[in-house]
Amino acid sequence: MGKSNENIVLTEAVYYILLSLYEPLHGYGIMQNIEQLSNGRVKLAPGTLYGAISTLLDKNWIEALKEEKSSRKKEYVITDTGKEAVKIEISRLKELLLNGEKIIGGSCHE
């Protein structure tokens, strides 16, 4: 990814969608996985999910896998570009956490 992409900030929904797609999943599976990863805190509506999928496809952060004739469900998987976006976001989040801990002292996740 180029320097211009190092300033990206992912929404929580996009972050969880990308994490979910380290393994191929269809839309409903993505929604279930996000709910599980967030311990039920994040629940995506289908419209939110498919709007985000459309954007992620346009950015080439995910790709649709070829459909099997026996399945009506389209599966998606993260691309190398999407993985780089996740790494950049994790680095950004770590910086936020460390700066917060410097200001308030101690560990924020105790």
Protein Blocks (a to p, Z undefined) as FASTA:
>chain_A
ZZklmmgccdfklmmmmmmmmpccdfklmmmmmmmmnnomaccdfklmmmmmmmmmmnop
accddddfkbcbdcddddfklmmmmmmmmmmmmmmmmmmmmmngpjfkZZ
